[in-house]
Amino acid sequence: MTAISLTVNGKAVRAEVAPRTHLADFLRESLLLTGTHIGCEHGICGACTVEINGEIARSCITFAVACDGAEVRTIESFDEDLLMQELRQAFTQQHALQCGYCTPGMLIAARDLLRRKSGLDRRQIRSEMSGNLCRCTGYIGIINAIEQVMGAKRPGAADATGRLGWLGPAPGPQARAAAAAERGPVARAAMASPAAMARPRQPVAPASRSGRPLKVDVAAIETRDGRTRVSQRFLLEHSCELVWQLVSDIERLARCLPGLRLDGPPVADRVGGRLEVKVGPITAGFAGEARVHSEPAEHRLSVEGRGVDRKGGSNVVGSVVLHLTPAVGSDGEGTAVSLELAYQLVGPLGQIGRPGIVQDLARRLGEAFAHNMEAQLTDPGAAPAGGAVSALGLLGAIARDRLKTWLRRLTGRRPPG
């Protein structure tokens, strides 16, 4: 058994739990907060959605011990919340529930959406809520209710109860001292400072041919025309012509993205393949086809495609544009690689679309992509990068980076380099 201390619905809670106990079971069985429902127990349906440190999370795939030092809110704590009151009234008026089993998680997810975004159309609302499933309503009433409340909100309005913090739940039993310090006035000021939050993290970056780290710059995430758009840029210390030879060879380029497997060589301008993605217990295999357009004179390659995970029910449509321009590296000739990604992800995996998470995931994936490109350029016979893209592993690395950055701010230490 492991001793934990956390705050649940504003009340301090101390308990001893087995390390394997899920937060949902702890809330329901130990604290009798049965408004948190358990549906799939795989993090897919969203019925168990709660707030952890101001961020929504699946409590059925979150261990209670991982929430030591965290603040947890369940549906029972939102009775006096004005935004939730509007949502409950709209759900009633629009007949947005039947059996009601999904409703607590649906309400918490809808409230989170309304705090983060405004002015969405019905298609965008449906996409944002695609991570929460309902087996009764057909979703029409739910979309109507959210649209009604969103239309009544002032543009740009935000819930004052929301706050910035580290990603997801607190980092386990060792977080007690850090969590206590975080509640101090100096630490709170440091966490609330926009300049401190904007300070770049120092991930362990792959090395270039000269031994220097490969730095991947990720621009702010944008959402336009229903697609999430991510821009990245990094420098390779190889000539533009050499890098273009790699980029224009689709089979070689595919080796640079872990989890991607082509069905075979391109036929005309089309290529089929499969991308394996793993998020905790959810494993998705997106099978699909893409159209490739190459502009050798401009050193530009664009790919437009779509994929479907027939087993899990998620689907994705998107495009990638790679553009190479000559640059000066540390040892002379180099190539600046610009990557523009635009995608729409619908279904159970749609839950990982929050801008902060996407930006950090993009940086991590960009580093892996840059590292593998460097490996291919240095050794064309290098083995393909294997294994599924593990978003859970990337999220874990991101959480560790954020914790280290927070501890450095707390102690006043500067990051190395």
N, C-alpha and C positions, 0 to 999 in steps of 0.2 A: 504494500500500500504506500501511496505517496501523499504527503500533506500539501494542500494547495490553499491559497488565499486569493480571493477575487471579489469583485463587486458585481452583484447581479441585481439589476433593476434598482440601483441606488443603495443597496444594502450590502454591508460587508459579510462575506461568507467564508468560513474556514471548514475544511473537510478533509478526509482521507479517502482517496479513490485508488482503484487499481489502474495501473498505467494504460491498460487497454480500454478503459471506459470512455465512451464517446460523450461529448458535451451534451448531445440531445438526451441520452439516457440519464446523465447526471441531473439535468434540468427537470426532467419528467419524474424520475424515480426518487431522487434524493431531495429535491426542492419542491416537488409536486406542482411544477409550472407546466401543466399539461396543454397549454395553448400552443406549445411548440410540437408540431406533429411530425411523425416519422412515416415516410412513404416508401421510398425505394431503398434507403440505406446505402445508396451508392453516390450520393451527391448530385443526382440527375434531376429529380422532380421539383426541388425547391420548397417542399412543404415544411422543412425544418429550418428555414432561413431565420437567422437572428442577427443582431448587431454585435460586433466585437471591436471595441475601441473605435466606434463610429463607422466601421465598415461592415457591410453585410457579408455573411459567411454561412456555409452549410454546416450546421452543428452535428449532422450525422457522420461526417467524415473529419471532424475536428476532435482531437483528444482533449479531455477535460484538463489533463496535466499541462497541456500546451497553453492553457489560458490562465496559468498562475500569474497573478499580478494584473490581469486584464479587467476591463469593464465590459460586462455583457448586458445587453437589453433584449428581452423577449417581448412578445406581443402584449403581455400583461402590463408592461410599463408605459404603454402609449395612450392610456385612457385620457390623459389631460393634454396630449399633444394636439395642437390646433390643426396641423396639416393632416394628421391621421384622422381627426374628427371629420374633416372635409372628405377624405377618402371613404371612410365608413358610410357617410351619408350618400355619397355618389354611388358606391357599390349597391346600396339598398335601392336607390332610385332607378338605377340602370339594370337591376336584376343580375348583378355580376357574380352571384353565387347560387349554388343549388345544394349540394351536400355539405359544402363549407369546409371540407377537409383541407383543401389547398389554400383557403382564404388567409390564415395568419401569415404564411410565408409570402403570399401574393401581395398582401397589404404592405408588409415591410419592404419588399422589393420595389413596389410602386412608390412608396414614400421616398426611398433612396433615389429613384429615378427623378422624381419631382424636385428633390433637393439639388440634383446635379445638372439637370437640363431643363430647357423650356422651349416652347415654340415648335415641338415636333409634330409631324403629321401622323396619321393613323398607321401608315406602313412603318414609320420609324419607331413608334411606340410598340408595335407588335414585335419588331426586331429586338428592341431593348428588353422586352419582357419574355423573350423566347426561352430563357433559362428556367422559367417557372411553368410547370405543366398543370393543366386542369382537364379532368376526364368527363366533365359534365356540361360546361356552359358553351363550348365552342368559341370562347374568348371574346365574342362580340360585346357582351355587356361589360367585361373587364376593360376592354379598349375604350368603350364609350365612357366609362367612369373615370379613367385616367385622363382621357382627353378633356372631359368636363372640368376636372380640377386644374389641369394644366392651363386651360383657357381662362380660368378665373384668377390664376396667379399673375402677379406683375412680372413682366419680362425681367429676367436676371435675378428674381427674388431667390433668396437662399435661407434655409433654416438655420437659425443662430445656434442651434444645439450641435450642429455638425462641427467636427474639429479634425485637424490634421494629426496624424500619428504615424507610427511605423506600420508596415504592411501586414494586415491580418492579425492573428492572435499573438499574444506575448510569447517570447521565445522559451517557454518551458520552465521547469522548476527553479532553474538558476536565476530567473528574472526578478525574484522577490526584492533583492536589494536595489536593482536598477529601477523597478517599478516604484519603489518607495522614494527613490531620489527624484524620479520624474515628477512626482507630485509636489516637489519643492518649488518655491517661487522662481528661483534662478533657472531651473530646468524648464519650467513651464514657459518662461519668457524666451528661452533658447528655442524650444520646440515651436513656439508661435511666431517667431521671427521669419518673415518671408525671405530675407536675405540668407538666413541659416538654412531654410528649407531648400533654397535654390542652389546652395553650395554643391558642386558636383561631387558625386561619389567616386571612390577610387577602386574600381573592380580590377581583378587580376586579368590583364589584357594579354592576348597572344603576342608573340614576338615576330618582328619582321626579319628580313634576311640579314640586316645589320645588327640584329639583337635588340633593337628598340621596340617598345610596345606598339602594337597596332591599335591606334585609338579610333573608335567609332563614334562619330557625332550624330546624335539623333535630334531632329528638330521637333518642335511642339506637335502633338497629335491633333489632327483636324478631322472633322466629320462633315462631308459634303455629299449630297446626292445619295444619302443612305449608306455611304461607304466610309470606313475608317481609313485615314490616309497617314502614312508614316514615311518620312524622308530620312535617309541615312547617307553618310559620307565617310570614306576612309581612304588612306593613302597606301599604295603598294609601291615598293621600291624596285619596280621592273618597268621596262619600256611599255609605252602604250600599245605598240604592235604586238608585243608578247602577251600582254594581258588580253588583248582582243582575240588572239588565237584561242585562248582558253574560253572566253565568254561566248564566242561564236560557235564553239563545239558543244552542243547541248548535252551530249553524253558526258563529257568531261566536267562541264559546269554543274551537272546534277550531282556529281560526287561531292560537291562542296556543301551541300545542304543535308545534314543528318536526317534520316527518316524518309528521304525521297528515293523512290525506285522507279525507273522508267520501264515501260513494257517492251521497249525495243527502240531501234533507231527512228528518228523522225521520218514521216512519210509526207513529202511535199512540205507544207508549213505546219503540219499537225503532229503532235506527240502525245502519247498516252502514258499514264503513270499512276503511282499511288504514294500518298504521304501519310506516314504513321505519326500520330500525336498521342501523347499520354499525359493526362491530368489526374493525378491521384489514382483512384480506381477506374477512371474512365479512359478507355483506350479507343481511339477513333482511327479508322483507316479511310482516308478520303481518296476514292478512286475517281478518275475523271480524265478529261482531255483538254489540251491547251493549244492555242494557235500562236506560232512564233513568227515575229516579223523582225528582220535584220536590216540595219542600215550601215553597211561597212564604212562608207565615206564619213559618216558622222560618229562612228564607233558607238552606235546605239542599238540596243536589243530590247524588244518589248514582247511580253508574254501575257496573253489574256486567256483565262481558263475558268473552269468550275469543277467542283468535286463533291461527291456525296458519300457520307458514311452510312451505308444502308443498315448496318447493325444498330448504331446508336441514334440515328435520326437527325444528325447534324448535317448541314450542307454549307458550302462556301463558294463564293464567286469573287474573282478578283483579278488584278493585273500587277505585273512587275515590269518596271522600266530600268534598265541598266545603261548608264552613260559614262563613257570614259573620256577624260581630258588629260593632256600632258601636264605634268607637274614636276617640281624639283624635290627629290627626296634628300635624305641626309647625306647620301653618298653620290648625289648627282641626279641622274634620270629617274623619273618616277611617274606614276599614274594615279590621278584622283578618280575614285570610283564613287559615282552617285547612284543611289538606289531609291526608287520611288515605288512604294507598295500601297495599293488600295484594295480593300477587301470588305466583304459583308459576310459575317458568320452568324448563322441562324441555327437554333436548336440547343441542346443541353450545354454545348461548349460556348454558347453565346454569353455565358456569365463572365468570361474572362475578357470583356471588352472595355473595362474601365480605363480612362486615359493614362493614369499613373502606372497601372500594371502593364498596359500595352507598351508604354514608352520604355520601361525597364526591360520587358521581355524582348522588345525590338533591339535594344542595345546588346543584350546577351546573345540573341540569335545572330545579330550583325557581327559580333566578335567571332562567333563560331564560323560564320560564313567567310569572313576575312581570313581567319586562320587557315581554313581549308583551301581557300584560293591560293594563299601563300605557299602552302604545302604542295599543291598541284603545280605551281609555277616553278618551285625549287626542284621538285621531283615528279615529273609527269607520270611516272609509274606508281605513284603513291596509291595505297589501297583506298577504296571508297569509304567515306565516313558512314558507319553503320548505326543501327538502333533507331528507335523512335525518338522524335523530338519530345523530350520530357519537360513539359511546362511546370510540373511540380518541382523537379530538380532546379529549374531556372528560378522559380519563385522562392525556393529555399535559399539559393545563392543571393537573390535580391534582398531577402529579409535579413540575411547575415550582413550584407553590405550596409543596409540601413541601420542595423543595430550598432555596427562598428562606428558609423558616422555619428550617430546619436551619442555614443559613449565618448567619442573624441570631443564633441561639443560640450558635453557635461564636464569633462576633465580639463578642457582648455587646450588639448593637444592638437597640433596641426598634423594633417595627413602626410605620410612620407612622400618625398619628391616634390 
